[in-house]
Amino acid sequence: MNNLTYDYPLIRKKLEKALDPERYEHTLGVAVTSRMLARIYGADEASAYTAGLLHDCAKNLPHKEKLKMCEKEKLEVSEVEKANPGLLHAKVGAIVARDVYGISDPDILNAIRSHTTGRPEMSLLEKIIFTADYIEPGREERPGLTELRKEAFTDLDECVFHILDATLRYLGNTAKAIDPATRETFIYYSDRRLK
């Protein structure tokens, strides 16, 4: 369990300045949803709330700045990410959480880093943030969201799989580029269901 304490009023104040109002509201929704999921699945609630609060902390950074930060940190940037730098906000978010918000817990940083695409073998906290980002109450309605919200509170692994499936279907239907990490994560969780 995480014994660190965070200055949430200060974090929220900084986030409110860094994010547009709609993104800030989404962030609060993800933080609260993450805490609720943590309570159900026995994860550390403070870690879940913190990761949820900071998961989009780099969302409003200019694309050039995101690319520069990745270069400075020697992070690999895929062709899909180069073509769609908005996808980098998760990787860069872990850097911002560490450098601007003082987060050193590797599980929190990993949860921020993988909240968009997921990754094979996610920790419980990573799965919670990945799921909370998709189902938080402020998200606009889309097909299957009501069912996913219910499933998130009864079978987290199955919900992760269904979110990945829905994401790939949506991206495939809109001809948007699919990050290879999303497909890799989907295959991993699909294979786990067959075992």
SULZI-V295386 format. One record per residue. N is the residue number from 0. PHI is phi in radians with two decimals (999 if undefined). OMEGA is omega in whole degrees, -180 to 180 (999 if undefined). D_CENTER is the distance of its C-alpha to the mean C-alpha in Angstrom with 1 decimal. Layout:
BEGIN
n=N phi=PHI omega=OMEGA d_center=D_CENTER
n=N phi=PHI omega=OMEGA d_center=D_CENTER
END
This chain:
BEGIN
n=0 phi=999 omega=-177 d_center=20.3
n=1 phi=-1.51 omega=179 d_center=19.2
n=2 phi=-1.68 omega=180 d_center=22.2
n=3 phi=-1.31 omega=174 d_center=20.9
n=4 phi=-2.05 omega=-177 d_center=21.1
n=5 phi=-2.14 omega=178 d_center=19.4
n=6 phi=-1.50 omega=-175 d_center=21.0
n=7 phi=-1.08 omega=177 d_center=18.7
n=8 phi=-1.03 omega=178 d_center=21.2
n=9 phi=-1.19 omega=178 d_center=21.1
n=10 phi=-1.05 omega=-179 d_center=17.4
n=11 phi=-1.11 omega=179 d_center=17.3
n=12 phi=-1.11 omega=179 d_center=20.4
n=13 phi=-1.11 omega=-179 d_center=18.9
n=14 phi=-1.12 omega=-179 d_center=15.8
n=15 phi=-1.06 omega=177 d_center=18.2
n=16 phi=-1.37 omega=-174 d_center=20.1
n=17 phi=-1.44 omega=-174 d_center=17.3
n=18 phi=-2.01 omega=173 d_center=15.6
n=19 phi=-1.28 omega=-173 d_center=17.6
n=20 phi=-0.97 omega=-179 d_center=18.5
n=21 phi=-1.15 omega=179 d_center=16.5
n=22 phi=-1.17 omega=179 d_center=13.2
n=23 phi=-1.11 omega=178 d_center=14.2
n=24 phi=-1.08 omega=177 d_center=15.1
n=25 phi=-1.02 omega=-180 d_center=11.8
n=26 phi=-1.04 omega=178 d_center=10.2
n=27 phi=-1.10 omega=178 d_center=13.1
n=28 phi=-1.10 omega=179 d_center=12.5
n=29 phi=-1.17 omega=-180 d_center=9.0
n=30 phi=-1.07 omega=-179 d_center=10.7
n=31 phi=-1.18 omega=179 d_center=13.7
n=32 phi=-1.09 omega=179 d_center=12.2
n=33 phi=-1.08 omega=179 d_center=10.4
n=34 phi=-1.09 omega=179 d_center=13.8
n=35 phi=-1.11 omega=178 d_center=15.7
n=36 phi=-1.12 omega=178 d_center=13.9
n=37 phi=-1.05 omega=180 d_center=14.6
n=38 phi=-1.08 omega=-179 d_center=18.1
n=39 phi=-1.21 omega=-173 d_center=18.7
n=40 phi=-1.70 omega=175 d_center=17.5
n=41 phi=1.36 omega=175 d_center=19.0
n=42 phi=-1.55 omega=179 d_center=16.1
n=43 phi=-1.22 omega=-175 d_center=16.6
n=44 phi=-1.18 omega=180 d_center=16.0
n=45 phi=-1.15 omega=178 d_center=16.0
n=46 phi=-1.11 omega=-180 d_center=13.3
n=47 phi=-1.13 omega=180 d_center=11.1
n=48 phi=-1.10 omega=-179 d_center=12.2
n=49 phi=-1.10 omega=179 d_center=11.8
n=50 phi=-1.10 omega=178 d_center=8.3
n=51 phi=-1.11 omega=-180 d_center=7.5
n=52 phi=-1.13 omega=-174 d_center=10.1
n=53 phi=-1.76 omega=-172 d_center=9.1
n=54 phi=-1.04 omega=-179 d_center=5.4
n=55 phi=-1.93 omega=-173 d_center=7.4
n=56 phi=-1.08 omega=180 d_center=10.5
n=57 phi=-1.84 omega=-173 d_center=11.6
n=58 phi=-1.01 omega=-175 d_center=11.1
n=59 phi=-1.66 omega=175 d_center=14.9
n=60 phi=-1.23 omega=176 d_center=16.3
n=61 phi=-1.05 omega=-177 d_center=18.9
n=62 phi=-1.00 omega=-180 d_center=18.2
n=63 phi=-1.07 omega=180 d_center=21.1
n=64 phi=-1.17 omega=177 d_center=19.8
n=65 phi=-1.08 omega=180 d_center=16.5
n=66 phi=-1.10 omega=178 d_center=18.8
n=67 phi=-1.10 omega=-179 d_center=21.1
n=68 phi=-1.13 omega=178 d_center=18.6
n=69 phi=-1.12 omega=179 d_center=17.6
n=70 phi=-1.09 omega=-179 d_center=21.4
n=71 phi=-1.08 omega=-179 d_center=22.2
n=72 phi=-1.48 omega=-178 d_center=19.8
n=73 phi=1.03 omega=177 d_center=21.1
n=74 phi=-1.58 omega=178 d_center=17.8
n=75 phi=-1.19 omega=177 d_center=18.4
n=76 phi=-2.08 omega=-178 d_center=17.6
n=77 phi=-1.26 omega=178 d_center=18.2
n=78 phi=-1.09 omega=179 d_center=20.6
n=79 phi=-1.11 omega=179 d_center=18.0
n=80 phi=-1.18 omega=177 d_center=16.0
n=81 phi=-1.11 omega=179 d_center=19.4
n=82 phi=-1.32 omega=-179 d_center=20.2
n=83 phi=-2.32 omega=-174 d_center=17.0
n=84 phi=-1.05 omega=176 d_center=15.9
n=85 phi=-1.03 omega=179 d_center=13.4
n=86 phi=-1.15 omega=-177 d_center=11.1
n=87 phi=-1.32 omega=-174 d_center=11.6
n=88 phi=-1.07 omega=179 d_center=9.6
n=89 phi=-1.28 omega=178 d_center=6.8
n=90 phi=-1.05 omega=-178 d_center=9.9
n=91 phi=-1.21 omega=178 d_center=11.8
n=92 phi=-1.02 omega=178 d_center=9.5
n=93 phi=-1.12 omega=178 d_center=10.3
n=94 phi=-1.18 omega=-180 d_center=13.8
n=95 phi=-1.11 omega=179 d_center=14.0
n=96 phi=-1.03 omega=179 d_center=12.8
n=97 phi=-1.23 omega=-170 d_center=15.5
n=98 phi=-1.46 omega=-176 d_center=18.1
n=99 phi=-1.71 omega=-175 d_center=18.0
n=100 phi=-1.84 omega=173 d_center=16.7
n=101 phi=1.27 omega=-180 d_center=18.3
n=102 phi=-1.49 omega=180 d_center=15.6
n=103 phi=-2.05 omega=-179 d_center=17.1
n=104 phi=-1.14 omega=-177 d_center=15.7
n=105 phi=-1.08 omega=-179 d_center=14.4
n=106 phi=-1.19 omega=177 d_center=12.3
n=107 phi=-1.13 omega=-180 d_center=10.4
n=108 phi=-1.10 omega=177 d_center=10.2
n=109 phi=-1.13 omega=180 d_center=9.2
n=110 phi=-1.11 omega=177 d_center=6.3
n=111 phi=-1.17 omega=-176 d_center=5.2
n=112 phi=-1.08 omega=-173 d_center=6.9
n=113 phi=-1.85 omega=-172 d_center=5.7
n=114 phi=-1.22 omega=-178 d_center=2.2
n=115 phi=-1.59 omega=-176 d_center=4.8
n=116 phi=-1.72 omega=-168 d_center=7.8
n=117 phi=1.24 omega=174 d_center=7.6
n=118 phi=-2.84 omega=176 d_center=10.8
n=119 phi=-1.02 omega=177 d_center=14.1
n=120 phi=1.02 omega=177 d_center=14.9
n=121 phi=-1.12 omega=173 d_center=11.5
n=122 phi=-1.25 omega=177 d_center=12.5
n=123 phi=-1.00 omega=180 d_center=12.7
n=124 phi=-1.09 omega=179 d_center=10.2
n=125 phi=-1.05 omega=179 d_center=7.6
n=126 phi=-1.13 omega=179 d_center=8.6
n=127 phi=-1.12 omega=-178 d_center=8.7
n=128 phi=-1.19 omega=177 d_center=5.2
n=129 phi=-0.97 omega=-178 d_center=4.5
n=130 phi=-1.25 omega=-178 d_center=7.7
n=131 phi=-1.05 omega=179 d_center=7.8
n=132 phi=-1.06 omega=-177 d_center=5.7
n=133 phi=-1.43 omega=-170 d_center=8.4
n=134 phi=-1.84 omega=-173 d_center=11.3
n=135 phi=-0.90 omega=-171 d_center=11.6
n=136 phi=-1.01 omega=-178 d_center=15.3
n=137 phi=-1.44 omega=-180 d_center=15.3
n=138 phi=-1.09 omega=177 d_center=13.8
n=139 phi=-1.18 omega=-177 d_center=16.8
n=140 phi=-1.08 omega=175 d_center=18.5
n=141 phi=-2.59 omega=-178 d_center=18.4
n=142 phi=-0.98 omega=176 d_center=20.3
n=143 phi=1.45 omega=-175 d_center=19.4
n=144 phi=-1.14 omega=179 d_center=16.8
n=145 phi=-1.04 omega=180 d_center=19.4
n=146 phi=-1.15 omega=179 d_center=19.8
n=147 phi=-1.11 omega=179 d_center=16.1
n=148 phi=-1.09 omega=178 d_center=15.9
n=149 phi=-1.19 omega=-177 d_center=19.0
n=150 phi=-1.08 omega=-179 d_center=18.0
n=151 phi=-1.00 omega=-177 d_center=14.8
n=152 phi=-1.68 omega=179 d_center=17.3
n=153 phi=-2.17 omega=-178 d_center=19.8
n=154 phi=-2.65 omega=-173 d_center=18.3
n=155 phi=-1.09 omega=-179 d_center=14.7
n=156 phi=-1.10 omega=179 d_center=15.3
n=157 phi=-1.15 omega=179 d_center=17.1
n=158 phi=-1.15 omega=177 d_center=14.4
n=159 phi=-1.00 omega=179 d_center=11.8
n=160 phi=-1.03 omega=-177 d_center=14.7
n=161 phi=-1.17 omega=176 d_center=15.5
n=162 phi=-1.15 omega=178 d_center=12.2
n=163 phi=-1.07 omega=179 d_center=12.5
n=164 phi=-1.06 omega=180 d_center=16.1
n=165 phi=-1.10 omega=-180 d_center=15.7
n=166 phi=-1.12 omega=180 d_center=13.4
n=167 phi=-1.14 omega=177 d_center=16.0
n=168 phi=-1.12 omega=-180 d_center=18.8
n=169 phi=-1.07 omega=-179 d_center=17.6
n=170 phi=-1.11 omega=178 d_center=17.2
n=171 phi=-1.14 omega=-179 d_center=20.5
n=172 phi=-1.33 omega=-178 d_center=22.2
n=173 phi=-1.83 omega=-180 d_center=21.4
n=174 phi=1.03 omega=174 d_center=22.2
n=175 phi=-1.48 omega=180 d_center=19.0
n=176 phi=-1.13 omega=180 d_center=18.3
n=177 phi=-1.83 omega=177 d_center=16.1
n=178 phi=-1.15 omega=180 d_center=14.3
n=179 phi=-0.96 omega=180 d_center=16.2
n=180 phi=-1.11 omega=179 d_center=13.2
n=181 phi=-1.15 omega=180 d_center=12.2
n=182 phi=-1.13 omega=179 d_center=15.9
n=183 phi=-1.06 omega=180 d_center=16.2
n=184 phi=-1.16 omega=178 d_center=13.6
n=185 phi=-1.04 omega=-179 d_center=15.3
n=186 phi=-1.08 omega=179 d_center=18.6
n=187 phi=-1.04 omega=-177 d_center=17.8
n=188 phi=-1.29 omega=174 d_center=16.8
n=189 phi=-1.18 omega=178 d_center=19.7
n=190 phi=-1.08 omega=180 d_center=22.1
n=191 phi=-1.09 omega=-179 d_center=21.1
n=192 phi=-1.20 omega=-177 d_center=22.1
n=193 phi=-1.43 omega=-177 d_center=25.5
n=194 phi=-1.48 omega=999 d_center=26.4
END
